[in-house]
Amino acid sequence: MRAALLNRPAPAADRPLEIVGLPDPEIGPDEVLIDVLACAPGDDPHVAQARALKAELCGALAKSAESFVSQSLYVSTARIIAEGAPKPTGVR
């Protein structure tokens, strides 16, 4: 797989990320891969299941977060993942 590797902390203007080839990660017996699938387009049952798991995880993280800001981010992320966004979201 290709990955952006940060070898040294530096300002983004210095372009510290290096694109490298790495072996595909191995998923352990008690682990699941949900982040990539949760972001995938379409209505595939596996994608829908990953979205549901990611929304559930965000909800659980909201309950354990200490700051109000973190709680709010987790709750809104869980809602957007579970219900879908009415318009594209993200940093503009």
LUMLOVEX-768586 format. One record per atom (N, C-alpha, C): residue in three letters; atom name; z, x, y. Coordinates in steps of 0.02 Angstrom, whole numbers, padded with zeros to 5 digits. Example, Ala and Ser with C-alpha at 12.3 -4.5 7.8 and 13.67 -1.06 7.14 Angstrom:
  res  atom       z       x       y
  ALA     N   00390   00660  -00284
  ALA    CA   00390   00615  -00225
  ALA     C   00390   00660  -00165
  SER     N   00354   00642  -00112
  SER    CA   00357   00684  -00053
  SER     C   00394   00645   00002
***
This chain:
  res  atom       z       x       y
  MET     N   00000   00042  -00059
  MET    CA   00000   00000   00000
  MET     C   00000   00044   00061
  ARG     N  -00023   00017   00116
  ARG    CA  -00021   00052   00180
  ARG     C   00040   00029   00218
  ALA     N   00072   00075   00253
  ALA    CA   00132   00059   00290
  ALA     C   00134   00099   00355
  ALA     N   00168   00071   00405
  ALA    CA   00179   00107   00468
  ALA     C   00247   00141   00461
  LEU     N   00247   00207   00462
  LEU    CA   00308   00246   00450
  LEU     C   00332   00276   00516
  LEU     N   00396   00267   00530
  LEU    CA   00426   00296   00590
  LEU     C   00462   00360   00569
  ASN     N   00431   00417   00582
  ASN    CA   00460   00482   00562
  ASN     C   00513   00506   00610
  ARG     N   00507   00486   00674
  ARG    CA   00554   00508   00724
  ARG     C   00561   00454   00777
  PRO     N   00621   00443   00802
  PRO    CA   00629   00395   00856
  PRO     C   00594   00421   00919
  ALA     N   00555   00378   00950
  ALA    CA   00520   00397   01011
  ALA     C   00497   00333   01047
  PRO     N   00483   00338   01112
  PRO    CA   00458   00279   01147
  PRO     C   00391   00257   01117
  ALA     N   00378   00192   01121
  ALA    CA   00316   00165   01093
  ALA     C   00255   00197   01125
  ALA     N   00259   00217   01188
  ALA    CA   00203   00249   01222
  ALA     C   00183   00315   01189
  ASP     N   00231   00346   01154
  ASP    CA   00217   00409   01119
  ASP     C   00184   00398   01051
  ARG     N   00176   00334   01033
  ARG    CA   00145   00315   00969
  ARG     C   00176   00351   00909
  PRO     N   00242   00340   00897
  PRO    CA   00276   00377   00844
  PRO     C   00261   00352   00773
  LEU     N   00228   00293   00767
  LEU    CA   00214   00267   00700
  LEU     C   00154   00302   00670
  GLU     N   00159   00317   00606
  GLU    CA   00105   00349   00569
  GLU     C   00085   00302   00511
  ILE     N   00021   00288   00505
  ILE    CA  -00003   00246   00450
  ILE     C  -00010   00290   00388
  VAL     N   00026   00272   00335
  VAL    CA   00026   00313   00274
  VAL     C   00015   00269   00213
  GLY     N  -00005   00299   00159
  GLY    CA  -00010   00265   00095
  GLY     C   00054   00276   00056
  LEU     N   00083   00222   00031
  LEU    CA   00144   00225  -00009
  LEU     C   00134   00187  -00073
  PRO     N   00173   00203  -00125
  PRO    CA   00168   00163  -00186
  PRO     C   00193   00091  -00173
  ASP     N   00165   00043  -00208
  ASP    CA   00189  -00026  -00201
  ASP     C   00262  -00029  -00221
  PRO     N   00302  -00067  -00183
  PRO    CA   00374  -00072  -00200
  PRO     C   00383  -00109  -00266
  GLU     N   00434  -00088  -00302
  GLU    CA   00451  -00120  -00365
  GLU     C   00504  -00173  -00350
  ILE     N   00493  -00233  -00375
  ILE    CA   00541  -00287  -00366
  ILE     C   00587  -00286  -00426
  GLY     N   00652  -00283  -00414
  GLY    CA   00702  -00280  -00467
  GLY     C   00712  -00348  -00499
  PRO     N   00749  -00350  -00555
  PRO    CA   00759  -00413  -00592
  PRO     C   00797  -00466  -00553
  ASP     N   00839  -00446  -00506
  ASP    CA   00878  -00494  -00467
  ASP     C   00853  -00500  -00396
  GLU     N   00790  -00480  -00383
  GLU    CA   00762  -00481  -00316
  GLU     C   00701  -00526  -00314
  VAL     N   00686  -00551  -00255
  VAL    CA   00625  -00591  -00245
  VAL     C   00589  -00566  -00183
  LEU     N   00524  -00574  -00182
  LEU    CA   00483  -00556  -00125
  LEU     C   00464  -00620  -00089
  ILE     N   00495  -00632  -00031
  ILE    CA   00481  -00695   00004
  ILE     C   00452  -00686   00073
  ASP     N   00467  -00631   00107
  ASP    CA   00445  -00624   00176
  ASP     C   00370  -00626   00184
  VAL     N   00334  -00589   00142
  VAL    CA   00261  -00587   00148
  VAL     C   00232  -00655   00129
  LEU     N   00256  -00684   00076
  LEU    CA   00230  -00750   00054
  LEU     C   00247  -00804   00105
  ALA     N   00306  -00802   00134
  ALA    CA   00326  -00853   00182
  ALA     C   00281  -00854   00243
  CYS     N   00248  -00799   00258
  CYS    CA   00204  -00795   00316
  CYS     C   00131  -00810   00298
  ALA     N   00117  -00820   00235
  ALA    CA   00048  -00831   00213
  ALA     C   00023  -00901   00234
  PRO     N  -00041  -00906   00248
  PRO    CA  -00069  -00972   00266
  PRO     C  -00081  -01013   00203
  GLY     N  -00089  -01078   00212
  GLY    CA  -00108  -01120   00157
  GLY     C  -00051  -01160   00127
  ASP     N  -00069  -01200   00077
  ASP    CA  -00021  -01245   00045
  ASP     C  -00009  -01228  -00028
  ASP     N  -00022  -01166  -00047
  ASP    CA  -00011  -01145  -00116
  ASP     C   00062  -01158  -00134
  PRO     N   00076  -01183  -00195
  PRO    CA   00146  -01196  -00214
  PRO     C   00192  -01135  -00209
  HIS     N   00166  -01076  -00223
  HIS    CA   00207  -01016  -00218
  HIS     C   00225  -01001  -00145
  VAL     N   00177  -01013  -00100
  VAL    CA   00190  -01003  -00029
  VAL     C   00241  -01054  -00004
  ALA     N   00234  -01116  -00024
  ALA    CA   00281  -01168  -00004
  ALA     C   00351  -01152  -00029
  GLN     N   00356  -01127  -00090
  GLN    CA   00422  -01108  -00118
  GLN     C   00451  -01049  -00080
  ALA     N   00410  -01000  -00062
  ALA    CA   00434  -00943  -00024
  ALA     C   00459  -00965   00045
  ARG     N   00422  -01012   00077
  ARG    CA   00444  -01037   00142
  ARG     C   00511  -01072   00137
  ALA     N   00520  -01112   00084
  ALA    CA   00583  -01147   00075
  ALA     C   00640  -01098   00064
  LEU     N   00628  -01046   00025
  LEU    CA   00680  -00995   00013
  LEU     C   00697  -00957   00077
  LYS     N   00645  -00940   00116
  LYS    CA   00656  -00904   00178
  LYS     C   00695  -00947   00228
  ALA     N   00678  -01011   00232
  ALA    CA   00714  -01057   00276
  ALA     C   00788  -01062   00255
  GLU     N   00799  -01067   00190
  GLU    CA   00867  -01071   00163
  GLU     C   00906  -01007   00179
  LEU     N   00873  -00949   00171
  LEU    CA   00905  -00885   00186
  LEU     C   00923  -00881   00259
  CYS     N   00878  -00901   00304
  CYS    CA   00892  -00900   00376
  CYS     C   00951  -00946   00393
  GLY     N   00954  -01003   00360
  GLY    CA   01010  -01049   00371
  GLY     C   01076  -01018   00350
  ALA     N   01076  -00984   00294
  ALA    CA   01137  -00951   00270
  ALA     C   01157  -00894   00316
  LEU     N   01107  -00856   00340
  LEU    CA   01122  -00801   00387
  LEU     C   01150  -00827   00453
  ALA     N   01127  -00886   00474
  ALA    CA   01153  -00917   00535
  ALA     C   01228  -00932   00529
  LYS     N   01248  -00953   00470
  LYS    CA   01319  -00970   00459
  LYS     C   01363  -00908   00460
  SER     N   01335  -00851   00439
  SER    CA   01375  -00790   00436
  SER     C   01368  -00746   00498
  ALA     N   01322  -00762   00543
  ALA    CA   01312  -00721   00603
  ALA     C   01371  -00731   00650
  GLU     N   01390  -00678   00684
  GLU    CA   01447  -00681   00728
  GLU     C   01429  -00704   00799
  SER     N   01371  -00684   00824
  SER    CA   01355  -00701   00893
  SER     C   01316  -00767   00895
  PHE     N   01324  -00802   00950
  PHE    CA   01289  -00866   00960
  PHE     C   01214  -00855   00962
  VAL     N   01192  -00800   00993
  VAL    CA   01121  -00786   00998
  VAL     C   01091  -00777   00929
  SER     N   01124  -00737   00887
  SER    CA   01099  -00727   00819
  SER     C   01098  -00792   00780
  GLN     N   01150  -00831   00786
  GLN    CA   01152  -00896   00752
  GLN     C   01094  -00939   00774
  SER     N   01082  -00942   00839
  SER    CA   01027  -00984   00865
  SER     C   00959  -00960   00841
  LEU     N   00949  -00895   00839
  LEU    CA   00885  -00868   00815
  LEU     C   00874  -00886   00742
  TYR     N   00925  -00877   00701
  TYR    CA   00919  -00894   00630
  TYR     C   00906  -00968   00619
  VAL     N   00942  -01011   00656
  VAL    CA   00933  -01083   00649
  VAL     C   00862  -01104   00670
  SER     N   00839  -01078   00727
  SER    CA   00772  -01098   00750
  SER     C   00718  -01070   00703
  THR     N   00728  -01010   00677
  THR    CA   00680  -00981   00630
  THR     C   00678  -01023   00566
  ALA     N   00736  -01043   00541
  ALA    CA   00738  -01085   00481
  ALA     C   00701  -01151   00493
  ARG     N   00711  -01180   00551
  ARG    CA   00678  -01244   00567
  ARG     C   00602  -01235   00571
  ILE     N   00579  -01182   00605
  ILE    CA   00508  -01170   00612
  ILE     C   00476  -01158   00544
  ILE     N   00508  -01119   00502
  ILE    CA   00481  -01104   00435
  ILE     C   00479  -01167   00392
  ALA     N   00533  -01206   00394
  ALA    CA   00537  -01265   00352
  ALA     C   00491  -01321   00375
  GLU     N   00487  -01332   00441
  GLU    CA   00449  -01388   00468
  GLU     C   00380  -01369   00493
  GLY     N   00369  -01306   00504
  GLY    CA   00307  -01284   00534
  GLY     C   00313  -01286   00609
  ALA     N   00274  -01246   00643
  ALA    CA   00276  -01244   00715
  ALA     C   00221  -01289   00744
  PRO     N   00235  -01328   00796
  PRO    CA   00184  -01370   00826
  PRO     C   00129  -01330   00860
  LYS     N   00145  -01269   00879
  LYS    CA   00096  -01224   00910
  LYS     C   00113  -01153   00889
  PRO     N   00068  -01106   00898
  PRO    CA   00084  -01037   00878
  PRO     C   00145  -01012   00915
  THR     N   00188  -00976   00879
  THR    CA   00249  -00949   00909
  THR     C   00246  -00873   00907
  GLY     N   00289  -00841   00944
  GLY    CA   00294  -00769   00944
  GLY     C   00297  -00742   01015
  VAL     N   00300  -00677   01019
  VAL    CA   00304  -00644   01084
  VAL     C   00235  -00644   01116
  ARG     N   00232  -00663   01178
  ARG    CA   00167  -00664   01213
  ARG     C   00168  -00616   01270
***
